[in-house]
Amino acid sequence: MLREAMGDAVVDHYVRAAEVELEDFDRVVTDYEVARGFERS
């Protein structure tokens, strides 16, 4: 539906933007994650 309404280029742009955001999120370990990891070990 979105591809039909907005076109492939717009949808592809938003999909790639979401992928970049997830890649950045996966690259960073937060202080909470570190602390939580030490609690469990």
Secondary structure, DSSP 8 states (H G I E B T S, - for coil): -HHHHH-HHHHHHHHHHHHHHHHHHHH---HHHHHHHHHH-
